Amino acid sequence: MSRDPTRIDHREPDARLSGAQERAPKPFLGLWFECAKVYGRAYRTPDGRAYLGKCPKCGASVRFGVGAEGSSDRFFKVRC
């Protein structure tokens, strides 16, 4: 029996989906940018030593260091 190339076999795995499912979520901090009045995120750097974010309106960069004496908060207000 020949396979019809116009039919999609939904039983076959989609490589794009399986790759996305295997990725771990990226750690982030929630941010409220006061000048833009929008929420945003600061993502952890690859070395794990800081979180970096940028205001979508004015472009101001923010950096949150990671350390033993830091905060356990996951959400911050940013004045830029």
C-alpha positions as CSV (number, residue, x, y, z in Angstrom):
1,M,0.0,0.0,0.0
2,S,1.5,3.3,-1.0
3,R,1.5,6.3,1.2
4,D,-0.5,9.4,0.1
5,P,1.9,12.4,0.4
6,T,-1.1,14.8,0.8
7,R,-2.4,13.1,4.0
8,I,-1.0,13.9,7.4
9,D,-0.5,11.1,9.7
10,H,-1.2,12.6,13.1
11,R,0.3,9.6,14.8
12,E,3.8,10.5,13.7
13,P,5.8,12.6,16.2
14,D,6.5,16.2,15.2
15,A,10.2,17.0,15.9
16,R,9.5,20.6,16.5
17,L,7.0,19.9,19.3
18,S,9.2,17.2,21.0
19,G,12.2,19.6,21.0
20,A,10.1,22.4,22.6
21,Q,8.7,20.0,25.2
22,E,12.2,18.9,26.2
23,R,13.4,22.5,26.9
24,A,13.5,23.5,30.5
25,P,11.6,26.8,31.3
26,K,13.9,29.8,31.5
27,P,14.1,31.3,35.0
28,F,12.9,34.9,35.1
29,L,11.8,37.8,37.4
30,G,8.6,39.6,36.8
31,L,9.0,43.4,36.3
32,W,6.7,46.4,36.3
33,F,8.2,49.2,34.2
34,E,6.7,52.4,35.6
35,C,7.6,54.6,32.6
36,A,6.1,52.3,30.1
37,K,3.2,51.1,32.4
38,V,3.8,47.5,31.2
39,Y,4.9,44.2,32.7
40,G,8.1,42.6,31.5
41,R,10.6,39.9,32.4
42,A,14.3,39.8,33.3
43,Y,15.9,36.5,32.3
44,R,18.7,34.8,34.1
45,T,22.1,35.0,32.4
46,P,23.7,31.8,31.1
47,D,26.3,31.9,33.9
48,G,23.5,32.2,36.5
49,R,25.0,35.2,38.3
50,A,22.3,37.8,37.3
51,Y,19.0,38.6,35.8
52,L,18.9,41.1,32.9
53,G,15.9,43.0,31.5
54,K,15.2,46.1,29.4
55,C,12.4,48.7,29.4
56,P,10.4,48.4,26.2
57,K,9.7,52.1,26.1
58,C,12.9,53.9,27.0
59,G,15.4,51.1,26.6
60,A,16.8,51.4,30.1
61,S,18.7,48.2,31.2
62,V,18.2,46.6,34.6
63,R,20.4,44.1,36.3
64,F,19.5,42.0,39.4
65,G,22.5,40.2,40.9
66,V,22.1,36.7,42.3
67,G,23.6,35.9,45.7
68,A,23.2,34.5,49.2
69,E,22.2,37.8,50.6
70,G,19.6,38.6,47.9
71,S,15.9,38.7,48.0
72,S,13.5,35.8,47.6
73,D,11.0,38.1,45.8
74,R,10.2,37.2,42.2
75,F,8.5,40.5,41.2
76,F,9.9,44.0,41.1
77,K,9.0,47.6,40.2
78,V,11.4,49.4,37.9
79,R,11.7,53.2,37.7
80,C,13.4,54.2,34.6
